[in-house]
Every structure is written in C-alpha cells, then in structure tokens.
Amino acid sequence: MTDTDRPAVTDWATDFDHTHADWAAHAPQIWDELRRRCPVAHTERFGGTWLPTRHEDVAAIAHDTDHFSSQGVIVTDARPDIPAPVGYAPPITSDPPFHATARRLLLPFFSPKAIERWEPVAEATCRELLDDIAADLDADGGIVDAARRYTQHIPVRVIADMLGVPRADGDRFRAFIHDILEDPAEATDRPYEETIDHYLDLVIAERRREIADGRRQPGDDLVSYLLSVDIDGVPLADEHVRGTIGLLLIAGIDTTWSAIGAALWHLAQSPADRRRWLDDPDVRLFAVEEFLRFYAPVTMARLVARDTELHGRHLRPGDWVLLPFPAANRDPEAFDRADEFVIDRTRNRHAAFGLGIHRCIGSNLARLELKVAVEAWMDRFGDFELADPDAVVWSTGQVRGPRRLPVRIRGARP
C-alpha cells in the first residue's frame, strides 16, 4: 500500500500512522511533539493502536509480560493466528515461560566469544564493497548511493554466512524485508512460491538432505544447529525452525543496515564528528553507542493480553501497543541533552536493543557490524557529504533507516 492509498494523518496524537512517509521523514519531531502533548497517543488505524513516547512508559510495558503479549510484534490490520506462548518467530514472538527456553537455544551462537568469528567476515565484506565503490570514482571522488552500494549489503552477507545460505540470495532477503516490515498488506497477496515461508521451507529441506548424506555436520551453521537440538527430548518443529530463521533474516539484516546508514547520514553532515572519529580512535566505541541511541532503528510492538490502564486510558485485549525505543532514547527525562548527538557521551544506557526479556539477542553482532562498517568507510572515504539532502529516502514502518543515501566523496584512500 502506498501513501496515496492511505488516509491523510489528521492529528499525530489521535490519528497517527507509523507507516506513512511523513512519519519516516520526520519521526524525531513527531515523537517530541507527542511527548509534550500527551503521555500516550492513539489511532483507530490497524484495529486500534497505542503509542507511548516516554522512556518510563516504554520500559514499563516492555517489562510487563502479564498484560502485554509478544505474540505479535509487527503492527498490521490483522492479528497473529499462531497462538502464544510460542508465536510464529520464536523467541521474539514467544511469551513466558516458553520464551526463555527458545532464547536459551540461541545463546551459543550469539555469545561475545561466538560473535568474534564474524569480525573478519564483516571486515572482508566492507573492503570488497569499498573497493567496488572506489573503482567507480575519479581522482576527485564522485557521488555514490551509500545505502544501495554499501550499508544494505554488509548484514546480508554476514547473516547469509551464519545461516549457511547463498549470499546471492540477498535481493530476495531485501524483498522479504520490504514485504514484512514496510508493506505487509501487499505481502499477503503474494503466491506461496514468492514468500519467505516457501524459501525457508526449501532451505530446511535441503539442509536435512545435506546432514543426512554427510555434506554438513549439525552446528556448521545456524540452520543445521537448530535441526539438531531439542526441547525436553523433542526435536524442534519445522515451524519453530522456520520462524527462528526468518526472525534472524529480518531482524539481523534490516535493523543493522539501517543503523549503519543512519551513522553515515550523520557523519556526512557533521565535519566536526568526522574529524573527531578520525583523530581520536578512543572515541569510537562511545560514538557507536551514541549512534545506537540517537538513531535507534527499531520500534517493536505488543498486543494487549489483559485489560489495563495507561495514564487513565483503557487498553483492551487485542489492541496494539507500539514500543518506540528510538523515542524513549530521546526522552529528556532519561538522558541529558537528549536531543543532541554527543559523540563522546559516556553515560549511555540506551534502549536501542530493546528492554526486558526480549532485549535483542544479536546485539553483540550488530555492534560489531556497525563499528566495522563505519571504521572501514571512514578510513577509506573520510571526507564526504550528502550530495542532495532532499534525495535521502527513509524506510517506512517499524524499522527506520536510509534506503537511499546519495553522498559526494572527495577523494579516497587506496
């Protein structure tokens, strides 16, 4: 569904639409307006949806698994048809007590030690992409779309390797992401053969054959690992495996490329922060955390499970509640100079990776990819700016990041 198909937003406090292009382009200003005007916004769109913007409220809901279910985490007109506590993409759509079991299965792949093996993969990927870009520049530099030529490819290749699927399937991954996060209504009209479920069913079937004939060992990749583990002696159902793989494809790609793109968008407009990054390597870890705070890409959702109240408003079972972690990160009650990007901010307990039991299990990988990607770009193309600020296009929906990012590069290091 395009913006021309959607009713115009009449009032962000009473009729908001987080899938509208105006929201994508001006989200920080809208959050700030709502935070001042009302504790919690509401819209009748999507069957009824609530939107808190204060850190305190977002955190309270994220931690309250009694009144709010994770059965649905992407707001649509429909409601999930796979019941709690498992949900369609465990563990992110799982409620207690099953959530802890499903999450525990993934910990060996996402511990800090396990993530170290992906650093050289990310570094090599960035070098290859930057070499390709440099080959198209002349002696004075040139203009390149950093989103399409760089940021969107890095997590695609890392996650593909982690899952043991072809990197060449990256275009399909991006199409799945668009359908699920930016235009779910269009996705429901696609034939099964064009859906992510069909793709993942083929991956699972092929992986079973590879394990059976000895071409792969259980644990060589995340798919074969999931096919080899059990819960209380019972192997995971294909629906569980498919949902978890789909979660990693969607959550592991779109969120990270959005964060990398937003970081480059910021640096393209801030010569002082570019110089600080280049001159002071010690500031880079602080900068990565500030990129995550100030440009947090992810807004999650919950379904109201039991009648409850929020600031005197009655929330009914089946209502959606958006959890805008990016808005929480800019709440002046939670952060000093909340509306400023402070590259060397030392106290930074941001919510970019969520709060509560569903805090992102892949946060170590996302941090690594963000730091590697920005370092590699800055080492190669440290002098750059937006080619046309009006040409930057931000994604719509619950993950916000630049989808088009034309930048002008002035020269390049070999």
N, C-alpha and C positions, 0 to 999 in steps of 0.2 A: 504494500500500500504506500503510495506516495503522499507528499504533503498536500497535493491538490485534492486528494481523496479524503483528507481529514478535516473535520470542522475546525475553524479557527479557534484558537485559545482566547477566551473572553477575559479570564482573570486567573493568574497563576495560582492564587490561593484557593480558588473554588472550582477550577476547570483545567488543571494542569495536564499536560501531555508530554511525558518524558521521551516520546519517540518523535517529536516534532523537531524540524531543523532549527527553529529558533532556540529551543532548549539546548541542542547540541552546540550551537554557536555562542550562546550567552549563559550557560549553566551557572557559572560562579556568581554572576549578577542576580540571577533568579533566586539562587539559594540565599543570598544576602538579603534580598527583598523579603522573602518568605520568613527568614529568621526574625526580621524586625516586625513584620506584620502579624504573624500568627505562629503559635507553637507547632501546629500541625496542619498542613494543607490537605485538601480532599478533592477528589474528582469522581464523577459518576462514570467516567470512561473505564473501560476494561471491567465492567461489572462492579465498580466501586473500589477505589484505591486511596490509601492514606500516605502522606509524605511528611515525616518529621525531618527537621533540618538541624536541630541542636544536638551536639555531641552527647549530652546526657541522655536524651531520649533514644537516640540511635543505639547507644550502648545498652540501655536497659532492655530494649526489645531484642537485640542480638543475644543477650544472655538469658532471656525468658523463653525457655523451651516448653513451658506449660501452656501458655496462652498463644504462642506463635509457632507454627509448624514450618519446616523447611521442605515439605512435600513439593512445593512449587517455589522456584527461585527466579523464574523469568516471567514477568507480568504479560499476560495475554488476555484476550476476551474469554477464553475457556479456562477451565480448572483442570489440574492433572487428573488423569484417570487411573494412575498406578498408586495404590494406597500407601499411606505411611505404615510402618516406620521405614521401609526400605526405599521407596521412591524410584524414579526412573534413572537416576545417575548417582548411585551411592559413591562416596559418603555425603556429597554436598546436599542431596535431597533426602537424606535419612534423618530420622528423629531418634532420640534416645529410646531404648538402650542400644538399638541396632547400630546407630551411628558410630559408637566407639569401636565396635567390632570391625566395621567396614573400614574405618580410618586406620586402625591398627595394621591392617593388611598392607597398607601402602607405605608405612613408615620406613621399611628397609630401603626403598627406592628414593626417598626424599630426605634422608638424614644429611647433615652437613658433610659428613665423610663421603656418602654416596654421590652427592652433587659435585664433588671435586672432579670426578672423571669427565664432566661435561664442560669444564672450563676450556681445555684445548679445542674441543669441538666448536664451541662458540667463537673462540679466537680465530680459528681457521676459517670459519664461515664468514666472519666480518672481514678478514683480509681478502678473501675471494671476492666478496661483493664490492669492497672498496677498490680493488684492482680493476674490476669491470667498469666502475664509475670513472676512475682516473683515466682509463683508456679513451673515454669519450670527451675528455676535457682538452682544451688547448692550453697554450703556455700561460694564458691569463686566467684560466679557470673556465667557468661556464655555469649553466643552470641545469639543475637536476631535481627530480621529484624524490626527495629523501624517503618518503613513505613507500613509494612503489619500487624504488630501486634498492632500498636498504632495510628499513625497520621491519617491514612485514615479512621478510624472508628469514630473519635470524631465528625467532622461536619456532617457525615452521620446520626448519631443518633440524634443530635440536630435538624437538618433540618427535619428529618422524624417526630419528635415530633411536630415541628412547623406546618407542613403540615397536621398532623393527619394521616399519613400513617405508615404501619408496619416497624419497624426497620429491620426486617428480609429481607426486600427488598433491603438492602444495596448493595448486589452483583449486582443486576440489575441496581442500580443507577451508580455504578462504570463502568459497561459495557456501559451504555448510554453515560457517560462522555468520555470514550475512543473513542467511535464511533464519537461523535460530535466534540471533540477537537483534537484528535490525529490521527484519520483515517476516515475522513468524506466520502472519496471515497468508503470505504467498507460499511459504514452505508447505502448508497443509494441502495445497493444491497439486503438489508435485507427485508424479508416479513413484511407487516404492523404489524402482530401479535408480532413481536420481536422489534418493535420500541418504542421510548419514547412516541410518539403520541398515540399509542394504549394503553399503560399503563396509561397515563394521562386521556384518554377518559374514561377508566374504573373507575379511581378514581373519576372523576367528576360525572359520572352516579351514583356511589354508594353513594357519598356524598349527592346528591339530594334526594335519597331514605331515607337516614338517617335523613335529615332535615324534610322531609315530614312526616315521622312516629314518629318524636319526639325524636329519639335517639341522635341527636345533635342539638345544637342551633347555629344559624348563629353567627359567631365570635368565636366559640370554638377553631377553628384552622384557618389557613390562607385560606384554600380552601373554607370552608363554609363561611368565611367572604367575599371572592371575589364573591361568588354566591349570596350574599345578598346586595351588593352595586350596585349603578347605576351611569351612567353619563348622566346628564340632564334628569333624569327620565327614562332612558332606561337601563335595566339590561345589564351587560357585556355579550358579545357574548361568546359562549363556546371557540372560537378560542383565544379570549383575555385571558380568564381564563387559558386555557391550556398553552398558551405561557408564561404567567407570572409564573405559577407553574414550568414549565420546566426551565425557567431562574433561579429560586431560587434553583432548584435541581442542576443545572450545576454550576452556579456562587457561590452558597453557600457552595458547597462541595469541588470541585477540588481546588479552589483558597486557601481555608483555610488549607486544609491538606497539600498543597504544602508549604505554609508559615511555618506551624509547623515543617514539615520535614526539611526545609532549616535551621530553627533555631537550631534544634538538630544536623544537619550536621555540622553547625558552631561550636557549643559548644563541639562536640566530638573532634574537632581539636584544641581547644583553652583552655588549662588548666587555663590560666590567667583569661579569661572571665567566665569560670565556677566558679572559686573561687570568683570573684567579684560578680557574681549573688548570690552565697550562702551567702557571708559575708555582703553584703550591700543591704538589701531589697529596699532601696530608689532608687537604680539604675535601678530597674526592669522596671519601666514604660518607662524610656529613652531607655533601651535595646529593649523593644518591638518595639518602633518606629524605632530604628536602624535596627532591623531585617527586618521590613517592607521596609525601604529604600534600604538596601543593597541587600536584597533577594526578592524584589518585584516580585510576580509570574506572573503578568498579562500583556500581550500585547493585546491591543484592535485593532480594525480596523475601517476604514471608507471607504465609496465609494465616489469618486469624483462626485459631483452633477452638477457642472458648471465648465467650462474651467477656469483654474487658473494657476499661476506660483509659483514655489518654487525654490529659488536660480537659477533662469534662466532656469529651466526645465519646460516643458509644461505638465501639468496634465490634462487629458481628462476625460470627463464624463464616468463613468463605470470603471475607474482604481481603484484598491485597494490602500489604504494607511494604512500601519501598524503604530500603535502608541505604541512604545516600552517604556512604563512607567519605566520599570527597567533600560533601557539605560539612560533615562532622569535623573534618580536618581543617576547615576554615572558620570554625566557631571561635570568636574572640574570648568566650568564657573558658575555652580549653587550651588556647595557645596564645602566647604573647605575639604581637604583630602578626596576627593570624592571616591577614590579607596581603602580607608581604612575603616574597621569596627571599629567604635568608640563607645564603649558600653555606655558611658555617654554623648553622643552628646546631647546638649541642644537646639540648633537651628536646626530644622529638618523639614522643610516644604516640605516633600517628596510627590511624586505623586503615591505612591503605590496603592491608591484607585481611580486613575484617576484624570482628571481635567475637568473643565467645567460643563455643565448641567448634564452630565452622571456620575459624581462622584458617587462611589459605595454607594448605599442606605443602604447596610448592613455592613458598616464599623464599627459601634459600636459592632455588633455581632462578626465580625472577630477579632477585637482587644481583645474582652473578651475571645474568644476561644483560641487565641494564647497565651495570658498571663496565663490562667488557665492551658493549656496543658503543657507549658514549666515549670511553677512552680511545677505542680504535678510530672512531670518526674524528675526534679532536686531534689525535696525533697526526692524522693524515690531512684533514681539512679544517684546521683550527680557525681559519679566517673565512667566515661565511655569514650570510644574512638572508632574510626572507626575500625572495625575488618579487613577490607580489602578495602582501598580507591578505588581500581580498580573495586570492585564489586558494587559500588554505581551506580545506573541507574537513569538518569534524564528523565522526560517526554519530549516528542516532541510536537511541536505545539505552541499555543499561551499562554499556562499556563505552567510554568516551576517549577518543584519541584522534589524531590527524590521519585522515585517509588520503589526502593529497597535501603534500608539503614541498612546494617548489622553493628551492634555495639557490642563491647565487654563491658559488665557491670562487674565492680569489686565490688562484694558485693551489698547489698541492705538494705535499712532501712525497718523495719517492718511496 
